[in-house]
Amino acid sequence: MNRGTRPAGHRLALALLTAALGACAAVPQDRVVLLPGPDGRVGAVAVNPGGAETVLASAYASARFDARGGIEQATSSAAQVASDFGSTLAALPPRPVSYMLYFELDSDQLTADSAALARTVLAEIAARPVADVVVIGHTDRAGELDYNDRLSRQRAEALRARLVELGGDPARISVAGRGEREPLVPTGDGVAEPRNRRAELSVR
């Protein structure tokens, strides 16, 4: 895949990475196949083996190119990709996943729904032997800036402690607090917005 592929425009990087790795399987010619992301959306990748550039922008679009720079475009199917690259895809690590957990007002206590989701998060972590987890806490704009900075960190720490309590490896869970600086729902100062009282948790 060092023969000239690059993302083009808006794309799902994970889908492109998977396609790139899959294209490196042992086939007679170099081949790039663009896979959809987990949610079905598709990005784009530009292929330039030294001649004219070709952009793949639909699910399972493929380009096969030879040593002289010739490109043959086609469209594969999910079944064909599984047949051609099944062993390669099976060897890939699980794709990163993200969760959004919410907190009670002026507290580092999870809401009832998010407390229940914490067990699902642990199951995801347990399924990844070398998983790295990043927890970023946030607040709404109902308090002072310094207070919200502390509270957002406390929320991240509380979630980390909960995951450790459920069996997560503390060495692989990092935390940070963003205070009120990155609202999910923009509001005026002093507004208590439940959707901003959250922690974003990424597992990769």
C-alpha atoms as an extended CHARMM CRD file, in Angstrom:
* protein
*
       204  EXT
         1         1  MET       CA              0.0000000000        0.0000000000        0.0000000000  PROA      1               0.0000000000
         2         2  ASN       CA              3.0150000000        2.2900000000       -0.3970000000  PROA      2               0.0000000000
         3         3  ARG       CA              2.2330000000        2.7680000000       -4.0430000000  PROA      3               0.0000000000
         4         4  GLY       CA              0.0220000000        5.7800000000       -3.5900000000  PROA      4               0.0000000000
         5         5  THR       CA             -3.1300000000        5.7300000000       -1.5000000000  PROA      5               0.0000000000
         6         6  ARG       CA             -4.4220000000        8.5870000000        0.5920000000  PROA      6               0.0000000000
         7         7  PRO       CA             -7.6870000000        9.6460000000        2.2000000000  PROA      7               0.0000000000
         8         8  ALA       CA             -9.8070000000       11.9530000000        0.0530000000  PROA      8               0.0000000000
         9         9  GLY       CA            -12.2160000000       14.4660000000        1.5400000000  PROA      9               0.0000000000
        10        10  HSD       CA            -14.4000000000       13.3910000000        4.4820000000  PROA      10              0.0000000000
        11        11  ARG       CA            -13.8340000000        9.7620000000        5.3960000000  PROA      11              0.0000000000
        12        12  LEU       CA            -13.9810000000        7.1480000000        8.1000000000  PROA      12              0.0000000000
        13        13  ALA       CA            -10.3240000000        6.5600000000        8.8590000000  PROA      13              0.0000000000
        14        14  LEU       CA            -10.9350000000        3.1600000000       10.4390000000  PROA      14              0.0000000000
        15        15  ALA       CA            -12.7100000000        1.8880000000        7.3730000000  PROA      15              0.0000000000
        16        16  LEU       CA             -9.8430000000        3.1070000000        5.1890000000  PROA      16              0.0000000000
        17        17  LEU       CA             -7.2780000000        1.4980000000        7.4390000000  PROA      17              0.0000000000
        18        18  THR       CA             -9.1120000000       -1.7930000000        7.2960000000  PROA      18              0.0000000000
        19        19  ALA       CA             -9.3350000000       -1.5600000000        3.5370000000  PROA      19              0.0000000000
        20        20  ALA       CA             -5.6300000000       -0.7900000000        3.2840000000  PROA      20              0.0000000000
        21        21  LEU       CA             -4.6590000000       -3.7470000000        5.4290000000  PROA      21              0.0000000000
        22        22  GLY       CA             -7.0230000000       -6.0290000000        3.5880000000  PROA      22              0.0000000000
        23        23  ALA       CA             -5.5290000000       -4.9270000000        0.2810000000  PROA      23              0.0000000000
        24        24  CYS       CA             -2.1310000000       -6.1660000000        1.3960000000  PROA      24              0.0000000000
        25        25  ALA       CA             -3.2680000000       -9.7920000000        1.3370000000  PROA      25              0.0000000000
        26        26  ALA       CA             -1.4710000000      -12.1870000000       -0.9940000000  PROA      26              0.0000000000
        27        27  VAL       CA             -3.1640000000      -11.5530000000       -4.3440000000  PROA      27              0.0000000000
        28        28  PRO       CA             -1.5880000000      -11.4470000000       -7.8410000000  PROA      28              0.0000000000
        29        29  GLN       CA             -1.9300000000       -7.6780000000       -8.1440000000  PROA      29              0.0000000000
        30        30  ASP       CA             -2.1250000000       -4.8210000000       -5.6960000000  PROA      30              0.0000000000
        31        31  ARG       CA             -5.7440000000       -4.1700000000       -4.8010000000  PROA      31              0.0000000000
        32        32  VAL       CA             -7.5410000000       -1.5950000000       -2.6900000000  PROA      32              0.0000000000
        33        33  VAL       CA            -11.0730000000       -2.1920000000       -1.4160000000  PROA      33              0.0000000000
        34        34  LEU       CA            -12.9800000000        0.5040000000        0.4820000000  PROA      34              0.0000000000
        35        35  LEU       CA            -15.0000000000       -0.9400000000        3.3500000000  PROA      35              0.0000000000
        36        36  PRO       CA            -17.9610000000        0.6980000000        5.0960000000  PROA      36              0.0000000000
        37        37  GLY       CA            -17.6110000000        1.6700000000        8.7320000000  PROA      37              0.0000000000
        38        38  PRO       CA            -19.4330000000       -0.1170000000       11.5640000000  PROA      38              0.0000000000
        39        39  ASP       CA            -22.4190000000        2.2250000000       11.1280000000  PROA      39              0.0000000000
        40        40  GLY       CA            -22.5640000000        1.6190000000        7.3720000000  PROA      40              0.0000000000
        41        41  ARG       CA            -21.1900000000        4.9980000000        6.3680000000  PROA      41              0.0000000000
        42        42  VAL       CA            -18.4490000000        5.1980000000        3.7640000000  PROA      42              0.0000000000
        43        43  GLY       CA            -15.5520000000        7.5970000000        3.3660000000  PROA      43              0.0000000000
        44        44  ALA       CA            -13.2100000000        7.9030000000        0.4210000000  PROA      44              0.0000000000
        45        45  VAL       CA             -9.6550000000        7.0090000000       -0.5350000000  PROA      45              0.0000000000
        46        46  ALA       CA             -7.5750000000        8.2600000000       -3.4600000000  PROA      46              0.0000000000
        47        47  VAL       CA             -5.3830000000        5.7560000000       -5.2890000000  PROA      47              0.0000000000
        48        48  ASN       CA             -2.4380000000        7.0300000000       -7.3150000000  PROA      48              0.0000000000
        49        49  PRO       CA              0.0580000000        4.3320000000       -8.3530000000  PROA      49              0.0000000000
        50        50  GLY       CA              2.1370000000        6.8460000000      -10.2970000000  PROA      50              0.0000000000
        51        51  GLY       CA             -0.3260000000        7.8230000000      -12.9820000000  PROA      51              0.0000000000
        52        52  ALA       CA             -3.8150000000        9.2620000000      -12.9560000000  PROA      52              0.0000000000
        53        53  GLU       CA             -5.5520000000        9.4330000000       -9.5830000000  PROA      53              0.0000000000
        54        54  THR       CA             -8.6380000000        7.3300000000       -8.8820000000  PROA      54              0.0000000000
        55        55  VAL       CA            -11.0090000000        8.0410000000       -5.9810000000  PROA      55              0.0000000000
        56        56  LEU       CA            -12.9870000000        5.2350000000       -4.3680000000  PROA      56              0.0000000000
        57        57  ALA       CA            -16.0400000000        6.5800000000       -2.5420000000  PROA      57              0.0000000000
        58        58  SER       CA            -18.6630000000        3.8290000000       -2.3160000000  PROA      58              0.0000000000
        59        59  ALA       CA            -18.9200000000        0.6790000000       -0.2350000000  PROA      59              0.0000000000
        60        60  TYR       CA            -16.7390000000       -2.1380000000       -1.5740000000  PROA      60              0.0000000000
        61        61  ALA       CA            -15.4570000000       -0.0590000000       -4.4760000000  PROA      61              0.0000000000
        62        62  SER       CA            -12.1110000000       -1.5090000000       -5.5070000000  PROA      62              0.0000000000
        63        63  ALA       CA             -9.1030000000       -0.6590000000       -7.6220000000  PROA      63              0.0000000000
        64        64  ARG       CA             -6.5510000000       -3.1510000000       -8.8700000000  PROA      64              0.0000000000
        65        65  PHE       CA             -3.3220000000       -1.7950000000      -10.3180000000  PROA      65              0.0000000000
        66        66  ASP       CA             -0.2670000000       -3.3360000000      -11.9140000000  PROA      66              0.0000000000
        67        67  ALA       CA              3.4560000000       -2.5120000000      -11.9480000000  PROA      67              0.0000000000
        68        68  ARG       CA              2.9890000000       -0.1850000000      -14.9300000000  PROA      68              0.0000000000
        69        69  GLY       CA              0.4560000000        1.9640000000      -13.0980000000  PROA      69              0.0000000000
        70        70  GLY       CA             -2.6330000000        0.6660000000      -14.8800000000  PROA      70              0.0000000000
        71        71  ILE       CA             -5.8360000000        0.7590000000      -12.8010000000  PROA      71              0.0000000000
        72        72  GLU       CA             -8.8790000000       -1.4700000000      -13.1290000000  PROA      72              0.0000000000
        73        73  GLN       CA            -11.9090000000       -0.3220000000      -11.1150000000  PROA      73              0.0000000000
        74        74  ALA       CA            -14.7000000000       -2.5970000000       -9.9540000000  PROA      74              0.0000000000
        75        75  THR       CA            -17.2240000000       -3.0390000000       -7.1710000000  PROA      75              0.0000000000
        76        76  SER       CA            -16.9650000000       -6.0170000000       -4.8650000000  PROA      76              0.0000000000
        77        77  SER       CA            -19.5040000000       -7.3160000000       -2.3610000000  PROA      77              0.0000000000
        78        78  ALA       CA            -19.3450000000       -8.0800000000        1.3310000000  PROA      78              0.0000000000
        79        79  ALA       CA            -19.2790000000      -11.7970000000        0.5030000000  PROA      79              0.0000000000
        80        80  GLN       CA            -16.4560000000      -11.3830000000       -2.0140000000  PROA      80              0.0000000000
        81        81  VAL       CA            -14.3660000000       -9.3260000000        0.4040000000  PROA      81              0.0000000000
        82        82  ALA       CA            -14.9060000000      -11.9490000000        3.1150000000  PROA      82              0.0000000000
        83        83  SER       CA            -13.7870000000      -14.6520000000        0.6750000000  PROA      83              0.0000000000
        84        84  ASP       CA            -10.7210000000      -12.7740000000       -0.5800000000  PROA      84              0.0000000000
        85        85  PHE       CA             -9.5410000000      -11.1740000000        2.6770000000  PROA      85              0.0000000000
        86        86  GLY       CA            -11.2600000000      -13.1600000000        5.4180000000  PROA      86              0.0000000000
        87        87  SER       CA             -8.0810000000      -14.3410000000        7.1490000000  PROA      87              0.0000000000
        88        88  THR       CA             -6.5630000000      -10.8510000000        7.0280000000  PROA      88              0.0000000000
        89        89  LEU       CA             -9.6830000000       -9.1930000000        8.4140000000  PROA      89              0.0000000000
        90        90  ALA       CA             -9.9720000000      -11.8050000000       11.1550000000  PROA      90              0.0000000000
        91        91  ALA       CA             -6.4080000000      -11.0210000000       12.2570000000  PROA      91              0.0000000000
        92        92  LEU       CA             -7.1110000000       -7.2980000000       12.6700000000  PROA      92              0.0000000000
        93        93  PRO       CA             -7.6390000000       -5.9330000000       16.1980000000  PROA      93              0.0000000000
        94        94  PRO       CA            -11.2040000000       -4.8860000000       17.0720000000  PROA      94              0.0000000000
        95        95  ARG       CA            -12.1660000000       -1.4270000000       15.8890000000  PROA      95              0.0000000000
        96        96  PRO       CA            -12.1850000000        1.3500000000       18.4970000000  PROA      96              0.0000000000
        97        97  VAL       CA            -15.5290000000        2.0210000000       20.1400000000  PROA      97              0.0000000000
        98        98  SER       CA            -16.8290000000        5.0360000000       22.0400000000  PROA      98              0.0000000000
        99        99  TYR       CA            -19.4030000000        5.4790000000       24.7740000000  PROA      99              0.0000000000
       100       100  MET       CA            -21.1050000000        8.5080000000       26.2760000000  PROA      100             0.0000000000
       101       101  LEU       CA            -21.9750000000        8.2740000000       29.9690000000  PROA      101             0.0000000000
       102       102  TYR       CA            -23.9950000000       10.9100000000       31.8500000000  PROA      102             0.0000000000
       103       103  PHE       CA            -23.9270000000       12.2670000000       35.3870000000  PROA      103             0.0000000000
       104       104  GLU       CA            -26.3670000000       13.6670000000       37.8840000000  PROA      104             0.0000000000
       105       105  LEU       CA            -26.5070000000       17.4380000000       38.3920000000  PROA      105             0.0000000000
       106       106  ASP       CA            -23.5340000000       18.8590000000       40.3210000000  PROA      106             0.0000000000
       107       107  SER       CA            -22.2440000000       15.3470000000       41.0290000000  PROA      107             0.0000000000
       108       108  ASP       CA            -19.7920000000       12.6750000000       39.9760000000  PROA      108             0.0000000000
       109       109  GLN       CA            -22.5190000000       10.0270000000       40.2820000000  PROA      109             0.0000000000
       110       110  LEU       CA            -23.6150000000        8.3620000000       37.0590000000  PROA      110             0.0000000000
       111       111  THR       CA            -27.2540000000        8.4700000000       36.0870000000  PROA      111             0.0000000000
       112       112  ALA       CA            -29.0640000000        5.1560000000       36.5010000000  PROA      112             0.0000000000
       113       113  ASP       CA            -28.9160000000        4.3880000000       32.7700000000  PROA      113             0.0000000000
       114       114  SER       CA            -25.2070000000        5.1820000000       32.5330000000  PROA      114             0.0000000000
       115       115  ALA       CA            -24.3970000000        3.1590000000       35.6440000000  PROA      115             0.0000000000
       116       116  ALA       CA            -25.9600000000        0.1640000000       33.9300000000  PROA      116             0.0000000000
       117       117  LEU       CA            -24.0130000000        0.8850000000       30.7350000000  PROA      117             0.0000000000
       118       118  ALA       CA            -20.7480000000        0.7500000000       32.6920000000  PROA      118             0.0000000000
       119       119  ARG       CA            -21.0190000000       -3.0410000000       32.7320000000  PROA      119             0.0000000000
       120       120  THR       CA            -21.3150000000       -3.1050000000       28.9550000000  PROA      120             0.0000000000
       121       121  VAL       CA            -18.2070000000       -0.9420000000       28.7590000000  PROA      121             0.0000000000
       122       122  LEU       CA            -16.3320000000       -3.4060000000       30.9530000000  PROA      122             0.0000000000
       123       123  ALA       CA            -17.3810000000       -6.2830000000       28.7260000000  PROA      123             0.0000000000
       124       124  GLU       CA            -15.9970000000       -4.3990000000       25.7200000000  PROA      124             0.0000000000
       125       125  ILE       CA            -12.7300000000       -3.7960000000       27.5530000000  PROA      125             0.0000000000
       126       126  ALA       CA            -12.4970000000       -7.4220000000       28.6460000000  PROA      126             0.0000000000
       127       127  ALA       CA            -12.8840000000       -8.5260000000       25.0200000000  PROA      127             0.0000000000
       128       128  ARG       CA             -9.7300000000       -6.5780000000       24.1230000000  PROA      128             0.0000000000
       129       129  PRO       CA             -6.6990000000       -8.1020000000       25.8570000000  PROA      129             0.0000000000
       130       130  VAL       CA             -4.5350000000       -5.0130000000       25.2810000000  PROA      130             0.0000000000
       131       131  ALA       CA             -7.2880000000       -2.3890000000       25.3170000000  PROA      131             0.0000000000
       132       132  ASP       CA             -6.4280000000        1.2170000000       26.0950000000  PROA      132             0.0000000000
       133       133  VAL       CA             -9.2340000000        3.2740000000       27.6050000000  PROA      133             0.0000000000
       134       134  VAL       CA             -9.4480000000        7.0710000000       27.6610000000  PROA      134             0.0000000000
       135       135  VAL       CA            -12.0880000000        8.7770000000       29.8240000000  PROA      135             0.0000000000
       136       136  ILE       CA            -12.7250000000       12.5070000000       29.3670000000  PROA      136             0.0000000000
       137       137  GLY       CA            -15.0740000000       14.2620000000       31.7860000000  PROA      137             0.0000000000
       138       138  HSD       CA            -17.2380000000       17.2810000000       30.9400000000  PROA      138             0.0000000000
       139       139  THR       CA            -19.7070000000       19.5780000000       32.6930000000  PROA      139             0.0000000000
       140       140  ASP       CA            -22.5190000000       21.9200000000       31.7620000000  PROA      140             0.0000000000
       141       141  ARG       CA            -22.1350000000       25.6890000000       32.2860000000  PROA      141             0.0000000000
       142       142  ALA       CA            -24.0890000000       25.9390000000       35.5210000000  PROA      142             0.0000000000
       143       143  GLY       CA            -21.0390000000       26.5150000000       37.7500000000  PROA      143             0.0000000000
       144       144  GLU       CA            -17.8710000000       28.5790000000       37.8700000000  PROA      144             0.0000000000
       145       145  LEU       CA            -15.1000000000       27.7060000000       35.4220000000  PROA      145             0.0000000000
       146       146  ASP       CA            -12.6160000000       26.4820000000       38.0620000000  PROA      146             0.0000000000
       147       147  TYR       CA            -15.2770000000       24.4290000000       39.8140000000  PROA      147             0.0000000000
       148       148  ASN       CA            -16.3360000000       22.8160000000       36.5490000000  PROA      148             0.0000000000
       149       149  ASP       CA            -12.7300000000       21.9620000000       35.7460000000  PROA      149             0.0000000000
       150       150  ARG       CA            -12.4570000000       20.0880000000       39.0330000000  PROA      150             0.0000000000
       151       151  LEU       CA            -15.8600000000       18.4450000000       38.6470000000  PROA      151             0.0000000000
       152       152  SER       CA            -15.1170000000       17.2040000000       35.1380000000  PROA      152             0.0000000000
       153       153  ARG       CA            -11.9110000000       15.5890000000       36.3700000000  PROA      153             0.0000000000
       154       154  GLN       CA            -13.7620000000       14.0750000000       39.3240000000  PROA      154             0.0000000000
       155       155  ARG       CA            -16.3070000000       12.5850000000       36.9220000000  PROA      155             0.0000000000
       156       156  ALA       CA            -13.5960000000       10.9980000000       34.8300000000  PROA      156             0.0000000000
       157       157  GLU       CA            -11.8880000000        9.6730000000       37.9540000000  PROA      157             0.0000000000
       158       158  ALA       CA            -15.1770000000        8.3070000000       39.2970000000  PROA      158             0.0000000000
       159       159  LEU       CA            -15.8060000000        6.4250000000       36.0720000000  PROA      159             0.0000000000
       160       160  ARG       CA            -12.2840000000        5.0760000000       36.0600000000  PROA      160             0.0000000000
       161       161  ALA       CA            -12.7660000000        3.8670000000       39.6350000000  PROA      161             0.0000000000
       162       162  ARG       CA            -16.0370000000        2.2040000000       38.6530000000  PROA      162             0.0000000000
       163       163  LEU       CA            -14.3980000000        0.3910000000       35.7550000000  PROA      163             0.0000000000
       164       164  VAL       CA            -11.5480000000       -0.7540000000       38.0020000000  PROA      164             0.0000000000
       165       165  GLU       CA            -14.0950000000       -1.9380000000       40.5770000000  PROA      165             0.0000000000
       166       166  LEU       CA            -15.7360000000       -4.0260000000       37.8540000000  PROA      166             0.0000000000
       167       167  GLY       CA            -12.3910000000       -5.5720000000       36.9040000000  PROA      167             0.0000000000
       168       168  GLY       CA            -10.7530000000       -3.1380000000       34.4730000000  PROA      168             0.0000000000
       169       169  ASP       CA             -6.9510000000       -2.7560000000       34.4520000000  PROA      169             0.0000000000
       170       170  PRO       CA             -6.1590000000        0.6320000000       36.0630000000  PROA      170             0.0000000000
       171       171  ALA       CA             -2.8640000000        0.8260000000       34.1910000000  PROA      171             0.0000000000
       172       172  ARG       CA             -4.7390000000        0.9690000000       30.8890000000  PROA      172             0.0000000000
       173       173  ILE       CA             -7.3480000000        3.5950000000       31.8160000000  PROA      173             0.0000000000
       174       174  SER       CA             -6.3190000000        7.2540000000       31.5010000000  PROA      174             0.0000000000
       175       175  VAL       CA             -8.4650000000       10.2360000000       32.4550000000  PROA      175             0.0000000000
       176       176  ALA       CA             -8.7740000000       13.9560000000       31.7050000000  PROA      176             0.0000000000
       177       177  GLY       CA            -11.2270000000       16.7570000000       32.4730000000  PROA      177             0.0000000000
       178       178  ARG       CA            -12.3580000000       19.4210000000       29.9980000000  PROA      178             0.0000000000
       179       179  GLY       CA            -14.6860000000       21.3540000000       32.2740000000  PROA      179             0.0000000000
       180       180  GLU       CA            -17.3790000000       23.2650000000       30.4000000000  PROA      180             0.0000000000
       181       181  ARG       CA            -15.1490000000       24.0380000000       27.4020000000  PROA      181             0.0000000000
       182       182  GLU       CA            -16.4300000000       21.3660000000       25.0080000000  PROA      182             0.0000000000
       183       183  PRO       CA            -20.2240000000       21.2090000000       25.3540000000  PROA      183             0.0000000000
       184       184  LEU       CA            -22.1360000000       18.5910000000       23.4410000000  PROA      184             0.0000000000
       185       185  VAL       CA            -25.0200000000       21.0800000000       23.3400000000  PROA      185             0.0000000000
       186       186  PRO       CA            -23.9110000000       24.7340000000       23.1680000000  PROA      186             0.0000000000
       187       187  THR       CA            -25.6610000000       26.8690000000       25.7990000000  PROA      187             0.0000000000
       188       188  GLY       CA            -25.3490000000       30.2330000000       27.4800000000  PROA      188             0.0000000000
       189       189  ASP       CA            -23.4120000000       30.6550000000       30.7150000000  PROA      189             0.0000000000
       190       190  GLY       CA            -25.1950000000       29.3020000000       33.7870000000  PROA      190             0.0000000000
       191       191  VAL       CA            -27.4070000000       26.8610000000       31.8650000000  PROA      191             0.0000000000
       192       192  ALA       CA            -27.7560000000       23.3690000000       33.3650000000  PROA      192             0.0000000000
       193       193  GLU       CA            -27.8650000000       21.0700000000       30.3360000000  PROA      193             0.0000000000
       194       194  PRO       CA            -28.0530000000       17.3230000000       31.2090000000  PROA      194             0.0000000000
       195       195  ARG       CA            -26.4350000000       16.2270000000       27.9460000000  PROA      195             0.0000000000
       196       196  ASN       CA            -23.3060000000       18.2270000000       28.7610000000  PROA      196             0.0000000000
       197       197  ARG       CA            -22.8570000000       16.4800000000       32.1310000000  PROA      197             0.0000000000
       198       198  ARG       CA            -21.0500000000       13.5740000000       30.5760000000  PROA      198             0.0000000000
       199       199  ALA       CA            -17.9110000000       11.5300000000       30.1630000000  PROA      199             0.0000000000
       200       200  GLU       CA            -16.6800000000       10.3740000000       26.7800000000  PROA      200             0.0000000000
       201       201  LEU       CA            -15.0460000000        6.9810000000       26.9810000000  PROA      201             0.0000000000
       202       202  SER       CA            -13.0150000000        5.5400000000       24.1110000000  PROA      202             0.0000000000
       203       203  VAL       CA            -11.8140000000        1.9370000000       23.9750000000  PROA      203             0.0000000000
       204       204  ARG       CA             -9.1550000000        0.9880000000       21.4660000000  PROA      204             0.0000000000
